[in-house]
Amino acid sequence: MSFKPDIFLVTGCAGFIGSKVSNSLLECGNIVVGIDNLNDAYASQLKQWRLDQTNQFSNFEFHHIDITHFDSLRELFRQYRFKAVINLAARAGVRASIQDPWIYIQTNVTGTLNILELCKEYEVEKFILSSTSSIYGKNDTPFNEDSKADCQLSPYASSKKSAEALAYTYHYLYGIDTTILRYFTVYGPAGRPDMAVLKIIHSVSTDLEVPIYGDGKQERDFTYIDDIAQGTISSLKKMDFEIINLGSDRPVKLKYVIELIEGNLGKKAKLAYHPSHPADALSTWADISKANKLLNWSPQVSIEEGIKRTVLWYKQNQSWISKIRNLE
């Protein structure tokens, strides 16, 4: 009997997490149908670079589709029998959501609704939704999946909470096996240029000022991209309905991350202090006991090793990465 590979739909396949998840699935011999609208939320060169890596796999098929376009999505569901849908397409970013909350609702809420409707219609066995630690807002740490989370601090966080609620509703009404993954400050090679790690690496490397909002003692649960991808793929198992944190369980101060970057670059940062932003949480910290129990998952890459790998990637790609927008 010949082997018949599973077919997975990965939305946001040119995104930071989406590309890594797609590549990991492809390496295992699965077929991945990836969609992305390649929007201009941040530099398109980086998205294209990621997509170029994934396009090297013969078992990958790319479709330039926006998840808010229901008819285009439906045509895709008609063509393929998906084993699972991994919805990683999203508008991300706390501060940007304050400037334009409408696009966050359109993508993160309406887009998720479109996919859930088609999962129902075409009887997809498994749905995974990417969510965020921003859901927890101001909460006692470590953040536990059972913690009360109804005081979001930004439109971004509110949009993801709404997507979570929709996912539960479709599980309840139609029995879709659903896993919601709350990611904690994902970083690594080819990361988003609007996030702290890559921006700081670039600024220190090119002698630009590093803006610090607050006193630099704010803590984040930085989680390396490879660990996030592995946790996401482990979540493809049948679990009925679960919300699971994926984090490092080791929050570190922003100043410590800057020190690690300085050490790996051999240069000192020029720090410029600014008032803290009201939408920024003072600390994030994932309780990952549930991920360990249900997925047999725990992070393997320390912040020290992860920063080392990310700085190395930046050095190897500095000729083009240093020219993209969002870094300064």
N, C-alpha and C positions, 0 to 999 in steps of 0.2 A: 504494500500500500504506500503510495507516494505521500510525502509530507505536504500538508497544505498550511501555509503560514497564516497567522492571524492578521487582520487588517485593522489598524488603529487610526482614528482621526485625531490629529493634534492641531488645535487652533493656536494661533500665535507662534507658528513654527520658526519664524525668523527672530523671535524675541530671545532674551537671555536664557530663561528657563526652558522655553519651548524648543529651542535648537538643541540644547543638551539632552533633553528628554527624547527628542526625535532620534538623535544620533545613537543614544543608548539602546533604544528599541530596534533600530536598524541593524546594529552590530549583532543583535541576537537572532537575526534572520527574519524578523517580522516585516510586514509591509506597512509603511506609514504614508498616509495621505495628509499632507500638511497644508494649512491655509493661513494666510496672513494678508493684511491689507497694505503692509509696508508704509504705514502712515509717517507723518513728519513730526511725531511727538518728540523724537530725538533723531540724531543724525542717521540718515538712510544708509550711509556708507557702512556703518557697523552692522546694520541688519543684513545688508547685502553680503558682507564678509561672512557672517554666520551661515546665511543661506547657501553661499558657495560651498562651504564645508559639507553641508548636508546633501547638496545636489550631487556630490561625488558617489553617493550610494545609488545603485541601480534599482533598489527596492523602495525608493522614495519618489513620491509624486507630489508636485507643488501646484497649488491653485491660488491665484491672486483673488481672494474673496474677503469681503468684510462681513463679520458675523452679524452686523445689523441689517444685512441684505437677505431677507428671508427666502426669496425665490431662488437666489443663487445657491444658498445652503441646501435647499430642498432638492435641487438638481443633483447635488453631490450625494446626498443620502439615497437618492434613487439609483445611483450608479454603483454604490458599494454596500456591502454588508459589513458594517463595522462591529468588531468585537467589543470595542469600548471607545468612548469619546473622552479625551483629556482636554478640558477647556482652559487653556493658558492665555488666551487672547484677552487683553484687558488694557484699559488706561490706568497706569500706575503713577504714583507720586502724590504726596500729601499737599505740598504747596501749590503745585500746578493746578490741582483740583479746585483750589480756592479762586483761581483766576478764571477758570472755565468749567464750572460744575456740570454744565449741560452735556458735554461730550462724555463725561464720566458716567452719567446716568444712561445715556444712549448706548454706550459700549458695554458697560459692566452689568447693567440691568436688562435692557431690551435685548442686547446680544445674547446674554445667558438664557433669557426666556425663549428666544428663537431656537437655540440649540436644544433646550429641554423639550420643546414642542415636537421637534423632529426626532428626538430620542424616543419619545412616547409613540409617535406615529409609526416609526420604523423599528420599534421594539429592540432598541439597543440594550445590551445586557448590563453595561457598566458606564457610569458617568462620574468623572473626577472634576472637581471645581477647585481652581486655585484661589485661595483667599490670603489674608494678610494679618500679621500681628497688630496692625493698626486698628483692627476690630476692637481690641481690648481697651483702647483709650487710657484714661487714668484709672488704673486698677492695681490692686496689691500684686506684688511679684513673689514667686514666679507665676506667670499666667497659666492657668489651668483651663482646659476645654469647658469645664463646668462653671467657670467664673462668670459672673454677671457681665454681659457685654452689650449694653444698650445705650452707652453715652459716647458715641463716636465724636472725634475731634475735627474731622475734615469731611468734605463731600466724598473724597476717595474712599475713606473708611465706611461711610454711610452707604455708598454704592455697593461695596463688597458685602456688607451686612444684608442688604436687600437681595443680592444674588444668592447668598446663603439661604435666606428665607424661601426664595423661589425653589431652590434645589430641594429643600425639605418638603415643600408642598407637592412637588412632582413625585418625589419618593412616596409620600403618603397616599396620594391619589392613584398613582399608576404603578407603584411597586418597582420603580427604577432603583437598582442598587447604586448607592451614591456615597462617595467619600469626598469630604471637604478638607482641603489641606491649608492650614494657616502657616504661611511661610514667614520666617524671621530674617530680615535684613540679609538678603542673598548677595554674595559678592564672588568675584573670581575673574579669570581671564575672559575677555570679551564682554565684560559686564556693562550695565547701563551707564552712559557717560554723565547722566544727571544725578547719579548717586555718589555718596561721599568717597568711597575708596578710590575709584578711578580718577575722580576730580582731584583728590589730594595727591595721588601719585603724579599726575600731570603737572600740578602746580609746583610741587617740590622740585620735580625734574627740570622745569623751565623757569625757576626762580620767580614764580608768581606768588602773590599773597594767598594764604589759605584762610578763608573766612571761617570763623568759629562763632556759632550762634549760641550764646550763653558762656559758661566758663570752661567748656571742654571736658567737664566731668560727667556729662550725660553718658549713660551706658546703653549699649546695643548688643543684642544677641546675634552677632555676625555668624552666618552659616554659609559654608563653602558650596559652590554650585554643584560639584559632583555628588556631594551628600544629598542635596535637594533632589537631584535627578533620580538617585537611587531610591530615595524615600517615595517619590512620586510613582515610580514603576512598581515598587512593592505594594502600593495601594490599589493595584489593579485586581487584587484578589476579592472575592465576594465577601462583603461585610455588612450587607443590609443598609444601614445608614450610620456613618461615623463622621465626627469632626476631629481632626488630628493635627496637633502642633508638629511642625518640623523646624527645629532650631538647634543651636549648639548646646544649650543648657549651661552656657558659660558667658554671661554678659561681661563686656570689657568697656573701659572708658575710651571715649574718642581720642583723648590725648595719648593713650597707649597705642592705638592704631597708628597715629601719626608718628610716634617714636619708632614703631616697626618699619614704617615706610621710609623714614629717614635712614634707619640702619641699613636697609636693603639698597637704597640709592646712594648712600654715602654722602648725603647732603642734609642741611638743616632747613626746616620749614620756616617761612616767614608768616607768622600767625597774625591775623587781624580779627579782633574781637567785635562782635555785634550783639545787639539785644536778642534774647531767645525768642523763638516764634511760638505763639499760643497754640498752634496745631501740632507742635512737636511734643511727643511724650518724653518725660525725663528719663525713663528707663524701660527697656523691654527685656524679658527673660522668659524663655519657654520651659514649661514643665513638659518633658518629653517621655514621661513614663508610659503614656498611652501608646506612643509610636513604638517604644521598645517592646511593649507587651503584644500589640496587635500585628506589628510589621516586622518584629525582630530587628528593628532599625535603631542605630545610634550613629552620630556623626563620627567620621574617621579622620577628618582633616582639621588640625588645630588652626587657630587664628595666625599663629606664627608661621606655619607652613603655608597656609593659604595666601597670606600677604606676600610671602617669598615667591610663590608661583605666579601671582598676579603681576608683581613688579617685573618678573622675567618676561612675561607675555608682553607687557607694555614696552619694554626695551626692544624686544624682537620686532614689534610692529610700530615703533614710534614714528617712523617716517611718514606714515599716513594717519595714524590714530591721533597724533598731536594737532592735526589740522582740522579735525571735525569740530562742529559747534557743540554746545552744551558743556564742554570741558572747562571753559573759563567763566 
